[in-house]
Amino acid sequence: MPKSSSLITPVLVAGCIILLIGFSVRASFGLFQIPIAQEFGWLRADFSLAIAIQNLAWGVGQPIFSAIAEKFGDRRAIVAGVAFYCAGLLISSFAVTPGQHQLLEILVGFGIAGTGFGVILAVVGRATPEQHRSLALGIATAAGSAGQVVGPPFTQALLNHWPWQTVFVMLAIVVLLSLLMLPFIKAPEATSKLQLDESLSTVVARAMRDRSYLFIFIGFFSCGYQLAFITAHFPAFITEMCSAIRPGSIVQSLGISSTPTLGAIAISLVGIANIGGTVLAGWLGSRYSRKYLLAMIYALRTLAASTFILLPMTPESVVIFSIVMGGLWLATVPLTSGLVAQIYGLRYMGTLYGLVFFSHQLGGFMGVWLGGVMYDMYGDYTLVWWVGVGVGALSAIIHLPVDERPWAERNLIPA
């Protein structure tokens, strides 16, 4: 199949729809925490651990599904991902203990991996010419952000009319619709003869010995920590810590009358701002150094989070922080995946990015889990926030020594 010279291709559109569906469901899991906890009388940490395990399983599954895609085909990997996703949701509708939910979230996490960034960004990258690749990766990532905007309101509307068990079944049907995009998921093997001759194990082993790859791996940890912690705990944090909404204030004029409503709106604001921020990051990544852009994003996140925590929390500061953080939210994804492709080529981009993404999801596990544990221990989230600030600063620094040159230019690949 010849590669199109256009930015917008059927592969990009299909990939965006799959990511939109998968992430709209994933972003909705926090809405189930209250109805499930109320029905069974669970602690906040119980379902938080289930979501944390989902993030970890997603990270473990990402390089596995990426390797499946590269060895057996992208479509088969996506079909397997949809099967895991649907099975996890369907069986979860019968779960009645924290342990059952936590175990079944492994299936959901694998499902997200099979329909998520590692598989989809790799096929989009191969189908897109170099001059458009970074922007195309940004657009695909933004589609996942759009899922965060439309998914929770859609799920909440369902929860307003049906029990959470029924909603899980409905969401499984929604995920199943991803399979309609399979006919459009096809891309050429955009590789050199040298890359075609090398095995996956050879390329992965070489990357693991490269300090630049290890720096990228370590740096992605803070991204996952910050994103997962905020997604899972930010609404509750706002509800408990934010000052009351003043009559006649700008926030009230937006139709927000309570801090619980503000908490829900804050997550939507993050998702809306992230759409523009991710596309902008993809566009910038085709013109400027990706490692310096990543360092700048992590530095700005660190500054935004520390300023937010140090200042008194008001409804206005919540709105401002949500928009600022949203603009930086998934902006790291097209830059990180593009940097991996730039250095190590497209042949095994999915697997190499998937391994890096494991670090992201390990951070996500720690952010969600520590949020629940520290809250139950100390009654607030302050310490967890400051850990996020620290790891964000580390990520800003650790990207600076990354060598962006392709392997061949560094003469690290035997002739």
N, C-alpha and C positions, 0 to 999 in steps of 0.2 A: 504494500500500500504506500503510494508516494506521500510525502509529508506536505501538508498544505502550507502556503506562504502567508495565510491569513492569521490574524489573532483569534477570531471567533471561529471555532470549528465544531462539528458535531460531537467530537470527543470532549471538548471543553464544556459544552452545554450539558451533555449527559453526565459528565463527572460532577458538575455543579449541582445538578438535581439529586444525584446520589448522596453527595455531602450534605445538601440541605435537609434531606429526609433523615439521614442518620443523626445529624447533630441536633435537629429539632426535637427528636425523641430523647437523646442523651441529655440535653439541657433542661429537660422537664423533670428529672428524677428528684430534685429538691422539693418539688410540689407534693410528693408522696410522703414526705417525712412526717408531717403533722397528722394526716388521716390514718396512716399506718400506726404511728405511735399512740394516737388516741384510742384506736381500736384494741390494741394489745397492751397498752400501758408500758411502752418501752422508754428507756432513757434516750437522750439526744444522740449519745455516742453510738448507740446500736445501729441505727440506719446510716449514720455518718460513716461507720466502718464498712457498711455494705457498699456505699458509693466510693469509698477509698479503695476497696478491693476491685471494684469495677475499673477504676483508673489504672490500678496496677496490672490487672489482666489485659487491659487495652495495650499497655506498654509492652508486656511480655508477648502478646499476640501480634503486635505490629510487624516486627522483623520476620516472624513466622509466615504471616500472610503475604508479606512482600516477597519472600523467597518462593512461596507457592506461585505467586503471580509470575515471577521471572522464570520459573522452571516449567510450570504447567499452563500458564496463560492467565491474563488479567480477569477474564470472565469467570473462570473456575474459582479464582480466589474470592471474587465478589459474591458468587452464588454461595460459597461456603460461609462467608461472613453473614449474609442475609439469613442463612439457616440457623447459625448460632444465635444471632440477634433475636429472631422470632421465637426460637426454642426457649431462650432465657426469659423473654417477656411472658410467654404463655405459661410456663411452669411456675414463674414467680407469682402468678395470679392465685396459685394454690398454697403459697408459703404462709406459715403461721408462726414461725419462730425467727428470731434474729439470725441464728445460724443458717437457716434455710435461705433467707434472703441473701446473706453474705456469700454463700456458696453459689447461688444461682447468678449472682452478679458477675461471676467469672465468665459464664456463657455470654452475658450481655457485653462484657468487655471485649471478648474475642470477636463478637459481632461488629462492634464499633471499629475494631482493627481491620476487619475484612472489608468494610465499606468506608474506611476513613482515609486520612491524609497519605499514609505510606503507599497504599495501592493506587489511589486516584491521582495524586500529584505526580507519581512516576509515569503513568500512562499519559497524562496531560503534558508533562515535560517532553516525552518522546514524540508527541504529535504536534509540537509547536516549534517553529523555527527559533534559532538562538536570539534574534533581535526582539522577539515577543515573549520569550519563555518566562522571564521574571514576572512580567505583568500578568501573563496567563496563570501562573502559580498564585499570584496575589488575588486574582479574580476567583479562582477555585477556592482559595482559603476564605475569601469573603462570603462565599456561598454557605460555608459552614457557620460563619457568623450570623448570616441571615436566619439560619435555623434557630439560633439562640433567641432571635427576635420573635419569630412566629410560633415556635414550638411551645413555650410555656403558656402564652395566652390560649392557644388552641387546646392544650391539655387541661388547663384550668377550666375552660368552658365545658369540657367533657366531665371533669370531676364535679362540676356543679349539678350535673344531671344523673350521673351513674356512679356506683361504688368504684373504688380504686381497682378492684379485681377486674371489672369489666373494661375499664380504661386501659389496663395493661394489654388485654386481648385486642382492643381497637388499635393500639399503637403497634402491635405486632402486624396487623393487616396493613397499616401505613408503611411499615418497613418493607413488607413484601412487594409493594409497588415499585421499589427500586429496580426490580428485575426487568421492568419494562424498558429500562435504559440500556440493557445489555447489548442489543444489536449495534449500538453506536460506539461501544467501547472497543476500539481497535486502533492500534498505532504501530508505526514501523519500528524496527530495531535501529534506533539512531546511534550507532556505535562504529568505532573503527575496527579494522581487521584484528588489531592487537587485543582490543577488548573482547571481541568475539572468541578469540583463542584462549582467553584466561578463564579459569573456573571461579565460581563464586567464593569458594573457600580461600583461594589465593588472594583475591581482591580484598576480602574481609580481613584476612590475617595481616596483609600489608597495611591496611588502614588502621588497624588496632595498634600497630607499631609506630604510627605517625602521631607526633605530639599535637599537631594541628587538629586532627580528628578527635583526640582525647580532650582538647580544650573545648571544642564544639560540644562534645558529649557532656562535659561537666557544666558548661554554660547554660545548656537547655534545662537543667534541673530547676533553676529558680523560676523559669517561665511556667513550668507545670505547677510548682508549689504555689505561686501567687494566683494563677488563674483558678485552680481547683479550690483553694481556700476561699477566695472571694465568691465563687459561684455557689459553694455549699453553705457559707456562713455569713456572708455580707448582709443579706436581708435580716437575719436575726440580730446581728451586731447593730444595725441601724435602729431596729425596733427598740432595743434595750438601752442604747447609749446616746441616741440623737436627741437634741432638745426639741421641744414641741414646735409644731408648725404654727407660726403666728398668723392671726387673722389679717387678711389684706396683703400678705407677703406674695412675692413672685411665685414661690412654690405652690401656695394655695391657689393662685390664679390659674395654675396649670391643671387644676382639678384634683390635687393631692391634699387630702384632709387629715391623714393619719400617718404615723411613722411606719406601720406595717405596709401600707400602700406605697409609701416612699421606698421601702426596701425592695418591693417587687418592681417598681418603676426603675430603680437604680440599675438592676440587672438588664432591663431592656435598653436603657440608655447606653450601657456598656456595649451591648450587641450592635446597636445602631451606629455608634461612633466607630466601632471596630470595622464595619464594612468599608467606610471611607479610609480609615487608617491602614487597613490591610492592602487595599488596592493601591494606595499611595506608596506604601513600602515596596510593593512589587514593581511599580513604575520606577522608583528611585533605585531599586536594585539592579536595573538594567543600565543605569547611568553612572552609579558611584560604587565605591568599595562596599561590598556586603558586610565585611567584618566590622568596618567602622560604623556603618548604619546600625548593626546589632549592638555594638558597644554603646552607641548613643541612646538607643531605645531602652536598654537596661538601666543606663544612668538616669534617664528621665523617669522611668518607673520608680527607681529608688528615691529620687527627689520628691515625686508626687506622693508616694506612700508615707514617707517620713514627715512631710509637711502636713498631710492629712491627719496623722496621729498626734502630732505635737500641738496643733491648733484645736480650739474647742470645736466639737462636732455640731454643726447646724444643718438644717435642711438644705441651705444654699451650698455649704461646703460638700455635702453628699452629692448634689447634682454636678458640681464642678469636677469633683474627683472622678465620678462615674464617666463623665465625658472624656476627661483627660486620659484616664486609665483605659477606657474603651478604644481610644485612638491608637494606643500602644499594645492592645490586648493580644491579637494574633498576628501582629505585624512581623513578629519574629519568624513565623512559619515559612512564608515564601522566601525570606532571606536565608534562613537556615537550610531549607531544602535546595534552594538555588546554589548555595555555597557548596553543599555536598556534591551536586551535579557538576559544578564548575571545577572542583578539584579532582574528583574521582570518576567523572564520566557518567553517562546515562545508562550503561548496560545493567549495573546493579545498584542504581540510585535508590530504588525502593527499599532494598534490604539495608543498605548503608544508612539511609535516613531513618528507617525503622529502628535500627539499633540506637541511633541518637535519640529517637523519640522515646525509647524505653527510659532514658534518663529523665525526660520531660514527665513521663507518667509516674516514675518513682517519686519525683518531686510532688506530683499531684496527690499521690497516696499520702505522703507525709503531711501536706497542707491540710487535706480534709481530715485525716485521722488525728493529727495534733490539735486541730481546731476543736474537735469534739472532746478529746481527752483533757486538754488544758482548760476548756470551759468548765467541765465537770469538776476539775481540781481546784481552780482559782475563781471561778465565777465570772471571768471575762476573757477577752481574746488578745489582750495587750501584748503578751509575750510572743504569741504566734505571729502577730503583725511585725514585730521587730526582727524575728528570725527571717521573715520574708524580705525585709529591708536589707539585712546583711547578705543573704544569698544573691539578691539582685545586684548589690555593689560588686560582689565577687564575679558575677557573670559579665558585668561591664568591663572589668579589668582583664579577665581571662581571654576575651576575644581579641585583644589588641595584638598579641604575638602570633596569631594564626597566619600561616603562609597560604595566600589565596591562589598561588600559581598552580596550574594543572600538574598532575604527576609527571607527565612526559617532559614538561619544561623544567622540572626540578631534577631530571635525569635519574629518577628513582626507579623507573621501569626499565628492565633490561631490554636492549635493542633486539 
